[in-house]
Amino acid sequence: MIRSLHSELVDALPADHPAAIETRRDLRLINTLMGHVGILTRSLRKSFPNQQPSRILEIGAGDGDLLLRVARRLPGEEKKVEVVFVDLHNLLTSQTKADFAALNWDIRLVQGDIFQCLSETNGEKTDVVLANLVLHHFSNSQLTDLFSVAAKKADAFIAIEPRRGAWSLFFAESLSLIGCGPVACHDAPLSVRAGFNGRDLSALWPRDDNWELLERRAGLFSHLFIARRKV
């Protein structure tokens, strides 16, 4: 299956549109079924075996639900964790902010286009950049630019994306069976066709011997990419 990008319906919806709200609910369910909380938690532990990261940047963070569930699985520490969420919309609720604060995680939202926000915060260093179901929205040339900025900004980059292939496509085309709405049912197969397999993402990361790259299948339907700066 050749990678192909198509416009997704959710991208054209205002954040407060009922269909957009329904789709965010569907995405939480899809993240659960794809096991992304566990995949991301294990990836963070593997990438930071001695001490969990204290500075995290998540691009396309949405409502912050995924990282909150990950935070609850990580070992609690007295040291504060600083998180910057980058997203086109401000979807963080007061309850989500309070839940992070209870874990001693200090969160901040940078609202706007991912590429513009990364450029504006280029001087701010972070331990790790996270991307969940985000990279498949971008062309290879856009990803090359994004990776170039991220490699200067962070010591690790972790992405979980749709795995491009027949089995993932079958799952995506069956979402109506688990109660997902029309927008998610329309967009999910497009996400799979725009997804990744093999060494797609590794080929776009800056050529630098100071990085070790891991790219593989994760779970039944997902594709994991980890870039970690060598010690």
PyRosetta script that sets phi, psi and omega in degrees:
from pyrosetta import init, pose_from_sequence

init()
pose = pose_from_sequence("MIRSLHSELVDALPADHPAAIETRRDLRLINTLMGHVGILTRSLRKSFPNQQPSRILEIGAGDGDLLLRVARRLPGEEKKVEVVFVDLHNLLTSQTKADFAALNWDIRLVQGDIFQCLSETNGEKTDVVLANLVLHHFSNSQLTDLFSVAAKKADAFIAIEPRRGAWSLFFAESLSLIGCGPVACHDAPLSVRAGFNGRDLSALWPRDDNWELLERRAGLFSHLFIARRKV")
pose.set_psi(1, 121.2)
pose.set_omega(1, 179.5)
pose.set_phi(2, -79.5)
pose.set_psi(2, 137.5)
pose.set_omega(2, -179.7)
pose.set_phi(3, -65.2)
pose.set_psi(3, 132.3)
pose.set_omega(3, 179.8)
pose.set_phi(4, -142.5)
pose.set_psi(4, 139.1)
pose.set_omega(4, -178.9)
pose.set_phi(5, -106.7)
pose.set_psi(5, 134.1)
pose.set_omega(5, 176.2)
pose.set_phi(6, -138.1)
pose.set_psi(6, 150.5)
pose.set_omega(6, 178.9)
pose.set_phi(7, -64.7)
pose.set_psi(7, 135.8)
pose.set_omega(7, 178.5)
pose.set_phi(8, -101.7)
pose.set_psi(8, 145.9)
pose.set_omega(8, -175.3)
pose.set_phi(9, -60.4)
pose.set_psi(9, -38.7)
pose.set_omega(9, -174.9)
pose.set_phi(10, -63.3)
pose.set_psi(10, -27.5)
pose.set_omega(10, -178.3)
pose.set_phi(11, -66.7)
pose.set_psi(11, -23.2)
pose.set_omega(11, -177.3)
pose.set_phi(12, -96.7)
pose.set_psi(12, 0.3)
pose.set_omega(12, -175.9)
pose.set_phi(13, -95.1)
pose.set_psi(13, 139.1)
pose.set_omega(13, 171.0)
pose.set_phi(14, -61.2)
pose.set_psi(14, 150.0)
pose.set_omega(14, -175.2)
pose.set_phi(15, -60.6)
pose.set_psi(15, -29.3)
pose.set_omega(15, -177.3)
pose.set_phi(16, -95.3)
pose.set_psi(16, 7.0)
pose.set_omega(16, 177.2)
pose.set_phi(17, -67.4)
pose.set_psi(17, 138.4)
pose.set_omega(17, -179.7)
pose.set_phi(18, -53.4)
pose.set_psi(18, -37.4)
pose.set_omega(18, 179.3)
pose.set_phi(19, -68.5)
pose.set_psi(19, -34.0)
pose.set_omega(19, 177.4)
pose.set_phi(20, -69.2)
pose.set_psi(20, -40.8)
pose.set_omega(20, 177.6)
pose.set_phi(21, -63.2)
pose.set_psi(21, -43.0)
pose.set_omega(21, 177.7)
pose.set_phi(22, -62.4)
pose.set_psi(22, -39.5)
pose.set_omega(22, -178.3)
pose.set_phi(23, -67.8)
pose.set_psi(23, -36.7)
pose.set_omega(23, 176.0)
pose.set_phi(24, -64.3)
pose.set_psi(24, -37.4)
pose.set_omega(24, 174.7)
pose.set_phi(25, -62.9)
pose.set_psi(25, -43.3)
pose.set_omega(25, 179.1)
pose.set_phi(26, -63.1)
pose.set_psi(26, -39.2)
pose.set_omega(26, -179.8)
pose.set_phi(27, -64.5)
pose.set_psi(27, -36.0)
pose.set_omega(27, 176.0)
pose.set_phi(28, -62.6)
pose.set_psi(28, -40.4)
pose.set_omega(28, 177.3)
pose.set_phi(29, -65.5)
pose.set_psi(29, -43.5)
pose.set_omega(29, -179.8)
pose.set_phi(30, -63.5)
pose.set_psi(30, -42.6)
pose.set_omega(30, 176.9)
pose.set_phi(31, -58.3)
pose.set_psi(31, -38.8)
pose.set_omega(31, 179.6)
pose.set_phi(32, -66.7)
pose.set_psi(32, -47.3)
pose.set_omega(32, -178.3)
pose.set_phi(33, -65.8)
pose.set_psi(33, -31.3)
pose.set_omega(33, 179.4)
pose.set_phi(34, -84.5)
pose.set_psi(34, -5.9)
pose.set_omega(34, 176.4)
pose.set_phi(35, 71.5)
pose.set_psi(35, 29.7)
pose.set_omega(35, -172.6)
pose.set_phi(36, -71.4)
pose.set_psi(36, -27.3)
pose.set_omega(36, 176.9)
pose.set_phi(37, -63.9)
pose.set_psi(37, -46.9)
pose.set_omega(37, 178.7)
pose.set_phi(38, -65.8)
pose.set_psi(38, -41.1)
pose.set_omega(38, -179.8)
pose.set_phi(39, -62.6)
pose.set_psi(39, -44.9)
pose.set_omega(39, -178.3)
pose.set_phi(40, -69.5)
pose.set_psi(40, -39.1)
pose.set_omega(40, 178.7)
pose.set_phi(41, -61.4)
pose.set_psi(41, -47.8)
pose.set_omega(41, 179.6)
pose.set_phi(42, -64.5)
pose.set_psi(42, -37.2)
pose.set_omega(42, -179.7)
pose.set_phi(43, -66.1)
pose.set_psi(43, -39.6)
pose.set_omega(43, 177.8)
pose.set_phi(44, -66.1)
pose.set_psi(44, -42.0)
pose.set_omega(44, 179.1)
pose.set_phi(45, -64.0)
pose.set_psi(45, -39.6)
pose.set_omega(45, -179.7)
pose.set_phi(46, -70.4)
pose.set_psi(46, -38.6)
pose.set_omega(46, -177.8)
pose.set_phi(47, -75.1)
pose.set_psi(47, -26.3)
pose.set_omega(47, 179.7)
pose.set_phi(48, -129.9)
pose.set_psi(48, 72.9)
pose.set_omega(48, -172.6)
pose.set_phi(49, -69.6)
pose.set_psi(49, -25.9)
pose.set_omega(49, -174.5)
pose.set_phi(50, -93.5)
pose.set_psi(50, -34.9)
pose.set_omega(50, -178.4)
pose.set_phi(51, -156.7)
pose.set_psi(51, 132.5)
pose.set_omega(51, -178.5)
pose.set_phi(52, -64.3)
pose.set_psi(52, 151.7)
pose.set_omega(52, -178.2)
pose.set_phi(53, -62.7)
pose.set_psi(53, 144.8)
pose.set_omega(53, 178.6)
pose.set_phi(54, -104.3)
pose.set_psi(54, -8.6)
pose.set_omega(54, 177.2)
pose.set_phi(55, -133.0)
pose.set_psi(55, 118.0)
pose.set_omega(55, -175.2)
pose.set_phi(56, -127.2)
pose.set_psi(56, 137.8)
pose.set_omega(56, 173.4)
pose.set_phi(57, -123.5)
pose.set_psi(57, 123.0)
pose.set_omega(57, 177.2)
pose.set_phi(58, -113.6)
pose.set_psi(58, 123.7)
pose.set_omega(58, 179.1)
pose.set_phi(59, -94.7)
pose.set_psi(59, 143.0)
pose.set_omega(59, -176.6)
pose.set_phi(60, 60.0)
pose.set_psi(60, 45.8)
pose.set_omega(60, -168.4)
pose.set_phi(61, -75.2)
pose.set_psi(61, -18.0)
pose.set_omega(61, -179.7)
pose.set_phi(62, 63.7)
pose.set_psi(62, -131.7)
pose.set_omega(62, -176.5)
pose.set_phi(63, -90.8)
pose.set_psi(63, 4.5)
pose.set_omega(63, 176.6)
pose.set_phi(64, 79.1)
pose.set_psi(64, 1.7)
pose.set_omega(64, -174.5)
pose.set_phi(65, -62.7)
pose.set_psi(65, -41.5)
pose.set_omega(65, -176.7)
pose.set_phi(66, -62.3)
pose.set_psi(66, -49.6)
pose.set_omega(66, -177.7)
pose.set_phi(67, -67.1)
pose.set_psi(67, -32.2)
pose.set_omega(67, 176.8)
pose.set_phi(68, -62.0)
pose.set_psi(68, -43.2)
pose.set_omega(68, 179.0)
pose.set_phi(69, -67.2)
pose.set_psi(69, -34.3)
pose.set_omega(69, 175.4)
pose.set_phi(70, -66.9)
pose.set_psi(70, -44.2)
pose.set_omega(70, -178.1)
pose.set_phi(71, -57.7)
pose.set_psi(71, -36.4)
pose.set_omega(71, -179.9)
pose.set_phi(72, -69.3)
pose.set_psi(72, -19.8)
pose.set_omega(72, 179.8)
pose.set_phi(73, -92.4)
pose.set_psi(73, -18.0)
pose.set_omega(73, -179.2)
pose.set_phi(74, -80.0)
pose.set_psi(74, 151.9)
pose.set_omega(74, -179.5)
pose.set_phi(75, -62.7)
pose.set_psi(75, 135.4)
pose.set_omega(75, 179.5)
pose.set_phi(76, -71.5)
pose.set_psi(76, 138.4)
pose.set_omega(76, 178.5)
pose.set_phi(77, -136.1)
pose.set_psi(77, 153.7)
pose.set_omega(77, 177.8)
pose.set_phi(78, -69.7)
pose.set_psi(78, -27.5)
pose.set_omega(78, -178.2)
pose.set_phi(79, -66.3)
pose.set_psi(79, 131.9)
pose.set_omega(79, -179.3)
pose.set_phi(80, -70.2)
pose.set_psi(80, 141.8)
pose.set_omega(80, 174.1)
pose.set_phi(81, -105.1)
pose.set_psi(81, 127.3)
pose.set_omega(81, 179.4)
pose.set_phi(82, -102.5)
pose.set_psi(82, 128.3)
pose.set_omega(82, -176.7)
pose.set_phi(83, -125.4)
pose.set_psi(83, 133.3)
pose.set_omega(83, 172.3)
pose.set_phi(84, -113.6)
pose.set_psi(84, 120.1)
pose.set_omega(84, 174.9)
pose.set_phi(85, -96.3)
pose.set_psi(85, 132.3)
pose.set_omega(85, 175.5)
pose.set_phi(86, -116.1)
pose.set_psi(86, 123.5)
pose.set_omega(86, -179.7)
pose.set_phi(87, -159.1)
pose.set_psi(87, 156.3)
pose.set_omega(87, 177.6)
pose.set_phi(88, -66.3)
pose.set_psi(88, -28.9)
pose.set_omega(88, -174.9)
pose.set_phi(89, -122.4)
pose.set_psi(89, 153.2)
pose.set_omega(89, 173.5)
pose.set_phi(90, -91.8)
pose.set_psi(90, 98.4)
pose.set_omega(90, -176.6)
pose.set_phi(91, -110.4)
pose.set_psi(91, 6.6)
pose.set_omega(91, -178.2)
pose.set_phi(92, -78.7)
pose.set_psi(92, 125.5)
pose.set_omega(92, 178.9)
pose.set_phi(93, -90.5)
pose.set_psi(93, 164.1)
pose.set_omega(93, 177.0)
pose.set_phi(94, -61.5)
pose.set_psi(94, -35.9)
pose.set_omega(94, 179.4)
pose.set_phi(95, -66.1)
pose.set_psi(95, -41.9)
pose.set_omega(95, 178.3)
pose.set_phi(96, -62.0)
pose.set_psi(96, -43.4)
pose.set_omega(96, 178.9)
pose.set_phi(97, -62.0)
pose.set_psi(97, -41.6)
pose.set_omega(97, 179.5)
pose.set_phi(98, -66.0)
pose.set_psi(98, -37.9)
pose.set_omega(98, 179.5)
pose.set_phi(99, -65.3)
pose.set_psi(99, -40.4)
pose.set_omega(99, 176.1)
pose.set_phi(100, -65.7)
pose.set_psi(100, -42.9)
pose.set_omega(100, -178.7)
pose.set_phi(101, -61.0)
pose.set_psi(101, -35.5)
pose.set_omega(101, 179.3)
pose.set_phi(102, -65.2)
pose.set_psi(102, -23.0)
pose.set_omega(102, 178.3)
pose.set_phi(103, -93.5)
pose.set_psi(103, 3.1)
pose.set_omega(103, -176.8)
pose.set_phi(104, 69.2)
pose.set_psi(104, 31.8)
pose.set_omega(104, 175.1)
pose.set_phi(105, -105.4)
pose.set_psi(105, 123.8)
pose.set_omega(105, -179.8)
pose.set_phi(106, -99.1)
pose.set_psi(106, 115.6)
pose.set_omega(106, -174.5)
pose.set_phi(107, -110.3)
pose.set_psi(107, 149.2)
pose.set_omega(107, 179.1)
pose.set_phi(108, -142.9)
pose.set_psi(108, 137.6)
pose.set_omega(108, 179.9)
pose.set_phi(109, -102.8)
pose.set_psi(109, 131.2)
pose.set_omega(109, 168.7)
pose.set_phi(110, -111.6)
pose.set_psi(110, 110.7)
pose.set_omega(110, -172.4)
pose.set_phi(111, -96.5)
pose.set_psi(111, 128.8)
pose.set_omega(111, 177.2)
pose.set_phi(112, 148.4)
pose.set_psi(112, -172.1)
pose.set_omega(112, 178.6)
pose.set_phi(113, -62.2)
pose.set_psi(113, 135.9)
pose.set_omega(113, -175.4)
pose.set_phi(114, -57.6)
pose.set_psi(114, -47.0)
pose.set_omega(114, -176.0)
pose.set_phi(115, -66.0)
pose.set_psi(115, -41.0)
pose.set_omega(115, 179.1)
pose.set_phi(116, -66.3)
pose.set_psi(116, -43.3)
pose.set_omega(116, -178.4)
pose.set_phi(117, -65.2)
pose.set_psi(117, -40.2)
pose.set_omega(117, 178.6)
pose.set_phi(118, -65.3)
pose.set_psi(118, -38.2)
pose.set_omega(118, 178.2)
pose.set_phi(119, -66.3)
pose.set_psi(119, -40.7)
pose.set_omega(119, -178.3)
pose.set_phi(120, -69.0)
pose.set_psi(120, -28.2)
pose.set_omega(120, -179.4)
pose.set_phi(121, -106.5)
pose.set_psi(121, 23.4)
pose.set_omega(121, -174.0)
pose.set_phi(122, -60.5)
pose.set_psi(122, -28.7)
pose.set_omega(122, -179.5)
pose.set_phi(123, -79.4)
pose.set_psi(123, -12.4)
pose.set_omega(123, -179.4)
pose.set_phi(124, -86.4)
pose.set_psi(124, 119.3)
pose.set_omega(124, 178.8)
pose.set_phi(125, -84.5)
pose.set_psi(125, 154.4)
pose.set_omega(125, 177.7)
pose.set_phi(126, -143.9)
pose.set_psi(126, 157.7)
pose.set_omega(126, 178.9)
pose.set_phi(127, -74.6)
pose.set_psi(127, -41.1)
pose.set_omega(127, -175.0)
pose.set_phi(128, -149.9)
pose.set_psi(128, 142.7)
pose.set_omega(128, 171.2)
pose.set_phi(129, -105.2)
pose.set_psi(129, 131.3)
pose.set_omega(129, 179.9)
pose.set_phi(130, -114.1)
pose.set_psi(130, 143.9)
pose.set_omega(130, 176.4)
pose.set_phi(131, -143.1)
pose.set_psi(131, 120.7)
pose.set_omega(131, 179.0)
pose.set_phi(132, -120.3)
pose.set_psi(132, 116.0)
pose.set_omega(132, 179.3)
pose.set_phi(133, 53.1)
pose.set_psi(133, 46.1)
pose.set_omega(133, -176.7)
pose.set_phi(134, -123.0)
pose.set_psi(134, -45.4)
pose.set_omega(134, -170.5)
pose.set_phi(135, -62.9)
pose.set_psi(135, -26.9)
pose.set_omega(135, -177.5)
pose.set_phi(136, -67.8)
pose.set_psi(136, -10.6)
pose.set_omega(136, 177.3)
pose.set_phi(137, -77.9)
pose.set_psi(137, -11.4)
pose.set_omega(137, -170.9)
pose.set_phi(138, -112.2)
pose.set_psi(138, 151.4)
pose.set_omega(138, 175.6)
pose.set_phi(139, -73.1)
pose.set_psi(139, 166.2)
pose.set_omega(139, 178.7)
pose.set_phi(140, -60.9)
pose.set_psi(140, -38.7)
pose.set_omega(140, 180.0)
pose.set_phi(141, -67.4)
pose.set_psi(141, -38.0)
pose.set_omega(141, 176.2)
pose.set_phi(142, -65.1)
pose.set_psi(142, -40.3)
pose.set_omega(142, 179.5)
pose.set_phi(143, -66.0)
pose.set_psi(143, -37.0)
pose.set_omega(143, 176.4)
pose.set_phi(144, -59.5)
pose.set_psi(144, -43.4)
pose.set_omega(144, 178.4)
pose.set_phi(145, -65.8)
pose.set_psi(145, -43.4)
pose.set_omega(145, -179.8)
pose.set_phi(146, -62.2)
pose.set_psi(146, -44.9)
pose.set_omega(146, -179.8)
pose.set_phi(147, -63.9)
pose.set_psi(147, -35.7)
pose.set_omega(147, 179.9)
pose.set_phi(148, -62.2)
pose.set_psi(148, -42.3)
pose.set_omega(148, 178.2)
pose.set_phi(149, -69.4)
pose.set_psi(149, -44.1)
pose.set_omega(149, -177.4)
pose.set_phi(150, -62.7)
pose.set_psi(150, -37.4)
pose.set_omega(150, -178.5)
pose.set_phi(151, -65.9)
pose.set_psi(151, -25.8)
pose.set_omega(151, 177.3)
pose.set_phi(152, -85.5)
pose.set_psi(152, -19.1)
pose.set_omega(152, -170.0)
pose.set_phi(153, -99.1)
pose.set_psi(153, -28.4)
pose.set_omega(153, -168.4)
pose.set_phi(154, -133.8)
pose.set_psi(154, 164.0)
pose.set_omega(154, 175.2)
pose.set_phi(155, -94.6)
pose.set_psi(155, -10.6)
pose.set_omega(155, 178.1)
pose.set_phi(156, -154.5)
pose.set_psi(156, 153.8)
pose.set_omega(156, 177.4)
pose.set_phi(157, -137.8)
pose.set_psi(157, 125.4)
pose.set_omega(157, -178.5)
pose.set_phi(158, -126.8)
pose.set_psi(158, 125.4)
pose.set_omega(158, 179.6)
pose.set_phi(159, -130.9)
pose.set_psi(159, 137.9)
pose.set_omega(159, 172.7)
pose.set_phi(160, -121.4)
pose.set_psi(160, 122.3)
pose.set_omega(160, -172.4)
pose.set_phi(161, -132.3)
pose.set_psi(161, 166.7)
pose.set_omega(161, 172.6)
pose.set_phi(162, -63.5)
pose.set_psi(162, 138.8)
pose.set_omega(162, 176.3)
pose.set_phi(163, -88.2)
pose.set_psi(163, 122.3)
pose.set_omega(163, -177.3)
pose.set_phi(164, -74.6)
pose.set_psi(164, 116.6)
pose.set_omega(164, -178.9)
pose.set_phi(165, 171.5)
pose.set_psi(165, 171.2)
pose.set_omega(165, -173.1)
pose.set_phi(166, -65.6)
pose.set_psi(166, -41.0)
pose.set_omega(166, -177.3)
pose.set_phi(167, -66.5)
pose.set_psi(167, -43.1)
pose.set_omega(167, 177.1)
pose.set_phi(168, -63.6)
pose.set_psi(168, -39.1)
pose.set_omega(168, -179.8)
pose.set_phi(169, -65.8)
pose.set_psi(169, -38.0)
pose.set_omega(169, 177.0)
pose.set_phi(170, -61.0)
pose.set_psi(170, -45.1)
pose.set_omega(170, 178.3)
pose.set_phi(171, -61.9)
pose.set_psi(171, -45.8)
pose.set_omega(171, -177.7)
pose.set_phi(172, -62.8)
pose.set_psi(172, -35.0)
pose.set_omega(172, -179.1)
pose.set_phi(173, -81.0)
pose.set_psi(173, -1.2)
pose.set_omega(173, -178.0)
pose.set_phi(174, -112.0)
pose.set_psi(174, 10.5)
pose.set_omega(174, -173.2)
pose.set_phi(175, -65.1)
pose.set_psi(175, -24.5)
pose.set_omega(175, 178.0)
pose.set_phi(176, -62.5)
pose.set_psi(176, -25.5)
pose.set_omega(176, -179.2)
pose.set_phi(177, -68.9)
pose.set_psi(177, -20.7)
pose.set_omega(177, 178.7)
pose.set_phi(178, -107.5)
pose.set_psi(178, 14.0)
pose.set_omega(178, 172.4)
pose.set_phi(179, 91.7)
pose.set_psi(179, 10.9)
pose.set_omega(179, 178.5)
pose.set_phi(180, -70.7)
pose.set_psi(180, 150.1)
pose.set_omega(180, -177.1)
pose.set_phi(181, -78.3)
pose.set_psi(181, 174.5)
pose.set_omega(181, -175.0)
pose.set_phi(182, -62.5)
pose.set_psi(182, -33.8)
pose.set_omega(182, -178.8)
pose.set_phi(183, -68.0)
pose.set_psi(183, -47.8)
pose.set_omega(183, 178.6)
pose.set_phi(184, -62.6)
pose.set_psi(184, -39.0)
pose.set_omega(184, -179.9)
pose.set_phi(185, -66.8)
pose.set_psi(185, -33.5)
pose.set_omega(185, 177.0)
pose.set_phi(186, -74.0)
pose.set_psi(186, -43.7)
pose.set_omega(186, -171.2)
pose.set_phi(187, -79.2)
pose.set_psi(187, -32.0)
pose.set_omega(187, -173.6)
pose.set_phi(188, -58.8)
pose.set_psi(188, -47.0)
pose.set_omega(188, 177.5)
pose.set_phi(189, -61.7)
pose.set_psi(189, -33.8)
pose.set_omega(189, 176.8)
pose.set_phi(190, -65.9)
pose.set_psi(190, -37.5)
pose.set_omega(190, 178.3)
pose.set_phi(191, -63.2)
pose.set_psi(191, -41.0)
pose.set_omega(191, 178.9)
pose.set_phi(192, -64.1)
pose.set_psi(192, -44.0)
pose.set_omega(192, -179.9)
pose.set_phi(193, -65.5)
pose.set_psi(193, -24.1)
pose.set_omega(193, 177.5)
pose.set_phi(194, -95.2)
pose.set_psi(194, 2.5)
pose.set_omega(194, -176.1)
pose.set_phi(195, -78.2)
pose.set_psi(195, -160.9)
pose.set_omega(195, -169.4)
pose.set_phi(196, -135.0)
pose.set_psi(196, 156.5)
pose.set_omega(196, 169.2)
pose.set_phi(197, -155.3)
pose.set_psi(197, 178.6)
pose.set_omega(197, 179.9)
pose.set_phi(198, 57.3)
pose.set_psi(198, -130.0)
pose.set_omega(198, -179.4)
pose.set_phi(199, -114.3)
pose.set_psi(199, 32.9)
pose.set_omega(199, -176.5)
pose.set_phi(200, -52.9)
pose.set_psi(200, -49.0)
pose.set_omega(200, -174.4)
pose.set_phi(201, -80.2)
pose.set_psi(201, -35.5)
pose.set_omega(201, 178.1)
pose.set_phi(202, -59.0)
pose.set_psi(202, -35.8)
pose.set_omega(202, -178.6)
pose.set_phi(203, -66.7)
pose.set_psi(203, -19.0)
pose.set_omega(203, -177.3)
pose.set_phi(204, -98.8)
pose.set_psi(204, -12.5)
pose.set_omega(204, 179.9)
pose.set_phi(205, -72.3)
pose.set_psi(205, 146.4)
pose.set_omega(205, -178.9)
pose.set_phi(206, -54.4)
pose.set_psi(206, 137.9)
pose.set_omega(206, 178.9)
pose.set_phi(207, -75.3)
pose.set_psi(207, 106.8)
pose.set_omega(207, -174.4)
pose.set_phi(208, -155.0)
pose.set_psi(208, 123.1)
pose.set_omega(208, -178.3)
pose.set_phi(209, -69.1)
pose.set_psi(209, -7.8)
pose.set_omega(209, -179.7)
pose.set_phi(210, -82.1)
pose.set_psi(210, 0.2)
pose.set_omega(210, -178.5)
pose.set_phi(211, -117.3)
pose.set_psi(211, 143.2)
pose.set_omega(211, 168.9)
pose.set_phi(212, -111.2)
pose.set_psi(212, 135.0)
pose.set_omega(212, -173.8)
pose.set_phi(213, -116.3)
pose.set_psi(213, 139.0)
pose.set_omega(213, 173.8)
pose.set_phi(214, -127.3)
pose.set_psi(214, 132.5)
pose.set_omega(214, 178.9)
pose.set_phi(215, -147.5)
pose.set_psi(215, 123.4)
pose.set_omega(215, -174.6)
pose.set_phi(216, -163.6)
pose.set_psi(216, 170.5)
pose.set_omega(216, 170.9)
pose.set_phi(217, -64.8)
pose.set_psi(217, 144.2)
pose.set_omega(217, 175.6)
pose.set_phi(218, -135.2)
pose.set_psi(218, 119.5)
pose.set_omega(218, -176.0)
pose.set_phi(219, 67.7)
pose.set_psi(219, -158.3)
pose.set_omega(219, -176.0)
pose.set_phi(220, -83.7)
pose.set_psi(220, -31.9)
pose.set_omega(220, -169.0)
pose.set_phi(221, -127.3)
pose.set_psi(221, 2.2)
pose.set_omega(221, -169.5)
pose.set_phi(222, -113.6)
pose.set_psi(222, 162.3)
pose.set_omega(222, -179.9)
pose.set_phi(223, -127.0)
pose.set_psi(223, 126.6)
pose.set_omega(223, -175.7)
pose.set_phi(224, -109.5)
pose.set_psi(224, 134.3)
pose.set_omega(224, 175.2)
pose.set_phi(225, -129.9)
pose.set_psi(225, 127.6)
pose.set_omega(225, 176.8)
pose.set_phi(226, -130.6)
pose.set_psi(226, 125.5)
pose.set_omega(226, 171.1)
pose.set_phi(227, -113.7)
pose.set_psi(227, 126.4)
pose.set_omega(227, -177.0)
pose.set_phi(228, -132.7)
pose.set_psi(228, 129.4)
pose.set_omega(228, 179.0)
pose.set_phi(229, -68.9)
pose.set_psi(229, 134.2)
pose.set_omega(229, 180.0)
pose.set_phi(230, -70.1)
pose.set_psi(230, 143.3)
pose.set_omega(230, -179.8)
pose.set_phi(231, -73.6)
pose.dump_pdb("model.pdb")
